[in-house]
Amino acid sequence: MMHSKMRWVILSSVFALVLAVLSAGCIHESPVRPESHIESGWQDSDLEESRSEVLSHLKTITASLNRAITSFNDREYNHCQTECEQLKQENLEYAASIESFERRVTNASLSGSGEAYYDAQLSILHAIHHSVNESVSELYSASEYASQGDDSHATYHSQRAAAYVDAVYANIDRFNENVAVSNSGSVGFASPVPDPPDPEEVPAWKADLSDIPDPYYLPKSRFQNTHDEVNRLLGKGFITPYQCSIFDCSEMAAYIEWKLECHNVTAYIATRDDWQDGYGHAWVIVPLRGGKYLAIEPTVSATEGSLGAEMITYEPEYFVYDQLFEDIYGASEFFGVEEWDWWNKLELK
C-alpha cells in the first residue's frame, strides 16, 4: 500500500471549505417553523388560507436548503447541485404563493395598523425569496468549484452562500417578531434585513517556488522518447531507500521527471487522489514516438534488487489520473514545493 502526503494536502483544503460555511454560524440543520408562532392576527379566512400556503412552501424550502448544505459539508457536491436545482423550482412555487397572497391582501382593502402589518410581512417574504435565490446560486457554484479542486473560488462562493442563508433565517425571525407585535396590539413592525455585504475575493493561493533549485533542469546528453532510451536512463533505479512522507512516491516521481527532462526526454508527473485504499499517489508518464505512452512506477525501485526496467509499465490504471503536470513548477504550485523536494535527499548534479 502506497502512502503519500498528497491525500492530506487535498483533504485539508476541502475541509477548509466546510469551515467556511460552518464558521458563519447561521446554517441550521433543523427546520425552522415560522408558522408555530402564528396564533392570531390573520382573521380573514382567505388571507389565512393564502398565508398557510406561503408558509407551507417556506417550510419545504428550509428543509431542502438544509439538505443541500448537509450534502456540501459532506463533500457530496453532485448531490448538493441536484438539491439546488430542486430548490430553484421550489422557490419559484414559493414566489407564486407570495404573489397570490399579495393579491388577497390588496383585495382585502386594509387600512391602518393592519395595512402596515401585511406590508411589512410581504416585504419580508419577498426578501426571503431573494435570499434563497442567491444562496442556492452561490451554493451551486461553490459545489462546482469544490468538485474541480478550485478551493479559492469555492471558498468565496460558500461564504456568500452562508451569508444569504443567514439572511433567510434572520428574516424568518423578523417575520415571527412582527406576528408577536401584531398579537400584542402594538405597531412598529420590523423591515427585512439588508442584503449581506460581498465578501472580499479570496486571492488564489500561490506557492513559494523559491525553494526549487535555480537552475533546476540541467542540460545533459540527449536521449529520445523511446522505451529503450527511457530504460537506459532509469538504470538500476534508486539507491536511496523509500521512506514514507520523506522520500516516497512524490519525491521519486519528481526526480525521475527531472532526470528524463534533463536528457531531453519529455515526461509528465501524474497524480491520483484515491489510488489504493484512499491514499494519493504520484508517478511519471512518458509520451513515446509514434503516439503511445509508457508509465513509470517509481516505488518499484524501493524493492531491494529491483532494476529500473521493472519500473516501466503499460498497465491501464497508470493512464487514469487526476492531475498531469508538465514540470516541477506546475506540480509545486498545486501541491507545494515540499511535496516534491527530492533535492534535499539526493544530490542535484
NORWODA-V599624 format. One record per backbone hydrogen bond with DSSP energy under -0.5 kcal/mol. CO is the residue of the C=O (numbers start at 1). NH is the residue of the N-H. E is the energy in kcal/mol with one decimal. If there is no record, write none. Layout:
co={CO;CO}
nh={NH;NH}
e={E;E}
This chain:
co={5;6;7;8;9;10;11;12;13;14;14;15;16;17;18;18;19;21;22;26;32;33;34;35;37;44;45;46;47;48;49;50;51;52;53;54;55;56;57;58;59;60;61;62;63;64;65;66;67;68;69;70;71;72;75;76;77;78;79;80;81;82;83;84;85;86;87;88;89;90;91;92;93;94;95;96;97;98;99;100;101;102;103;104;105;106;111;111;112;113;114;115;116;117;118;119;120;121;122;123;124;125;126;127;128;129;130;131;132;133;134;135;136;137;138;139;140;141;142;143;144;145;146;149;150;151;152;153;154;155;156;157;158;159;160;161;162;163;164;165;166;167;168;169;170;171;172;173;174;175;176;177;178;179;180;181;182;201;205;207;208;209;216;224;225;226;227;228;229;230;231;234;235;235;243;243;247;248;249;250;251;252;253;254;255;256;257;258;259;260;260;261;262;263;264;268;268;269;270;271;271;272;273;276;279;279;281;283;284;285;286;288;292;294;295;296;296;297;298;299;300;303;307;308;309;311;313;315;316;317;319;323;325;327;328;329;330;331;332;336;337;337;340;341;342;342;347}
nh={9;10;11;12;13;14;15;16;17;17;18;19;20;21;21;22;23;24;25;28;34;36;37;38;39;48;49;50;51;52;53;54;55;56;57;58;59;60;61;62;63;64;65;66;67;68;69;70;71;72;73;74;76;75;77;80;81;82;83;84;85;86;87;88;89;90;91;92;93;94;95;96;97;98;99;100;101;102;103;104;105;106;107;108;110;109;114;115;116;117;118;119;120;121;122;123;124;125;126;127;128;129;130;131;132;133;134;135;136;137;138;139;140;141;142;143;144;145;146;147;148;150;149;151;154;155;156;157;158;159;160;161;162;163;164;165;166;167;168;169;170;171;172;173;174;175;176;177;178;179;180;181;182;183;184;186;185;203;207;209;211;212;218;226;289;230;231;232;233;234;235;237;308;309;246;247;243;252;253;254;255;256;257;258;259;260;261;262;263;263;265;264;220;223;266;270;285;325;283;322;323;281;275;279;275;276;272;270;296;268;294;291;288;286;313;284;298;300;301;302;303;306;310;311;312;297;295;318;319;320;321;271;269;331;332;333;334;335;336;339;340;341;342;344;345;346;349}
e={-1.6;-2.3;-2.7;-2.3;-1.4;-1.8;-2.5;-1.2;-0.8;-0.9;-1.4;-2.0;-1.6;-1.2;-0.6;-2.6;-2.9;-1.1;-1.8;-0.9;-0.6;-1.3;-1.4;-1.4;-0.9;-2.6;-2.5;-2.4;-3.1;-2.3;-1.7;-2.1;-2.4;-1.9;-2.1;-2.2;-2.3;-1.9;-2.3;-2.4;-1.8;-2.2;-2.9;-2.0;-1.7;-2.4;-2.3;-2.4;-2.3;-2.2;-2.8;-1.7;-2.9;-1.9;-1.3;-2.2;-2.2;-1.9;-2.3;-2.1;-2.1;-1.9;-2.4;-2.0;-1.4;-2.4;-2.6;-1.6;-2.0;-2.1;-2.4;-2.1;-1.8;-1.8;-2.1;-2.1;-2.3;-2.9;-2.1;-1.8;-2.0;-2.3;-2.5;-1.2;-0.6;-1.4;-1.1;-0.7;-2.0;-2.4;-2.3;-2.4;-2.1;-2.4;-2.8;-2.0;-1.8;-2.5;-2.5;-2.0;-2.4;-1.9;-2.2;-2.5;-2.6;-2.2;-2.3;-2.7;-2.6;-2.1;-2.5;-2.5;-2.3;-2.0;-2.6;-2.1;-2.1;-2.7;-2.5;-2.3;-1.0;-2.4;-1.3;-1.4;-2.1;-2.6;-1.9;-2.5;-2.3;-2.1;-1.7;-2.5;-2.4;-2.0;-2.2;-2.4;-2.2;-1.7;-2.0;-2.1;-2.4;-2.3;-1.7;-2.1;-1.9;-2.5;-2.2;-2.3;-2.3;-1.6;-2.0;-2.3;-2.6;-2.7;-1.4;-1.9;-1.4;-0.6;-0.5;-0.9;-0.5;-1.7;-0.7;-2.1;-2.4;-2.4;-2.4;-2.1;-1.9;-2.1;-1.3;-2.3;-1.6;-0.5;-2.2;-2.4;-2.3;-2.7;-2.7;-2.4;-2.2;-2.3;-2.6;-2.3;-2.7;-2.6;-2.5;-2.4;-1.0;-0.6;-2.9;-1.9;-2.1;-3.1;-0.6;-0.6;-2.2;-3.0;-2.2;-2.9;-1.7;-2.0;-0.6;-1.7;-3.2;-0.9;-2.0;-2.7;-2.9;-2.4;-2.3;-1.7;-3.6;-3.0;-2.8;-1.8;-0.9;-1.1;-1.0;-1.8;-1.7;-2.1;-1.2;-1.8;-1.1;-3.0;-2.6;-1.8;-2.1;-1.1;-0.5;-2.3;-2.1;-1.7;-2.1;-2.2;-1.4;-2.5;-2.0;-1.2;-2.1;-0.7;-3.4;-1.5;-2.4;-2.6;-0.9}
